[in-house]
Amino acid sequence: MAVIKPFKGIRPPRELVEQVASRPYDVLNSEEAREEALGNEKSLYHIIKPEIDFPVGTDEHDPAVYEKAAENFRMFQDKGWLVQDDKEQYYVYAQTMNGRTQYGLVVCASVEDYMNGNIKKHELTRCDKEEDRMKHVRVNNANIEPVFFAYPDHPELDAIVKKYAVKTPEYNFVAELDGFGHIFWIIDNDEDIDRITELFAGIPSLYIADGHHRSAAAALVGAEKARQNPNHRGDEEYNYFMAVCFPANQLTIIDYNRVIKDLNGLSDEEFVCKLSNHFIVEEKGEEIYKPLALHNFSVYLSGKWYSLTAKPGTYDDNDPIGALDVTISSNLILDEILGIKDLRSDKRIDFVGGIRGLAELKRRVDSGEMRVALALYSVSMKQLIDIADTGNIMPPKTTWFEPKLRSGLVIHKLEN
């Protein structure tokens, strides 16, 4: 059962939220963060991307950079740009993209639930990325950014969220960069707080949608603190980490596509011929072609789009991993034809989130940077949950969630 608790959030005053809030640390590089924070001393990038306060080229993993994050976090609190709430409470966080709104509950999830697999994952993590975030959590003694969870649909939780969503929000703004809306309410009624905790206790599992490295880092630091505390009880604040939990039926996974630098020594004709061994290949011309259903793909090559439909027998819909289009394309196109064995390390391949559109694939091929592009039909939430429930792991670069959570709306300290 899912263990959650309310917490005393650290938040910007209403009039400062747009200056403080930022995109997540891992969706932009140091120079982009430096540019976005230009002229804004209150930007959260000074805490989550503190290398922007050093000369260009400074290693973001330098110990001094982590210490700067902690220094800035303290300074934000000293100056009143971040203020801790007096009471443990939950929060509602709504995001609007393209006229569609999804409503999440901001909670503290259990480190123990992560360690025992009750919080389920669908991706592998890299040790170097885990250690980076662990250092950031340690030095700040806080979860500065939330992770993104899904939970099975629950009508009573929906009803509680709806009750608050009709009230005047604490925050309500549209981010200039992407036009996405962000709305935030406080759940401070004790009966509602207790009921949310009870209802989650009846939910079998939570699912990491986005933020596998942040989840691992937060849980590992919590477990580390427990081992280091000779008087550990189990109810300390470090036993929990901050997450925004959305009902699965409100979430949409968008496509995550591939661009490849070469054809592994093949001509266009040879490449298309090899594709026809496992796929029904249809030339679609110059107009962008987007995959229409599972097991349908599109390829962009030398100014032309092609539809690929996997032939029967090339996949197993009863196998949660084998049925994934990312598995089919990785095995039958990237590996067998193009010789790309390891998606995590091969420098011949790059990945493009579907939020950029298929025009971005075309641009990168037309520019000569890449030779061929491969577009996939997006994974469903049902597929993600089935894979997590069966203990399987998705191949790399399978899911892309939008909109991303805005960082800086609320922060969780590991000590009260």
Buried (B, 14 or more C-beta within 10 A) or exposed (E): EBBBBBBBBBBBEEEBBBBBBBBBBBEBEBEBBBEBBEEBEBBBBBBBBBBBBBEEEBEBEEEEBBEBBBBBBEBBBEEEBBBEBEEBBBBBBBBBBEEEEBBBBBBBBBBBBBEEEBBBBBBEBEEEBBBBBBBBBBBBBBBBBBBBBBBBEBEEBBEBBEBBBEEEBBBBBEBEEEEBBBBBBBBBBEEBBEBBBEBBEEBEBBBBBBBBBBBBBBBBBBBBBBEEEEEEEEEBBBBBBBBBBBBBEBBBBBBBBBBBBEBBEBEEEEBBEBBEEBBEBEEBEEEBBBBEEBBBBBBBBEEBBBBBBBBEEBBEEEEBBEBBBBBBBBBBBBBEBBEBEEBEEBEBBBEBBBBBBBEBBBBBBEEEEBBBBBBBBBBBBEBBBBBBBEEEEBBBBBBBBBBBBBBBBBBBBBEE
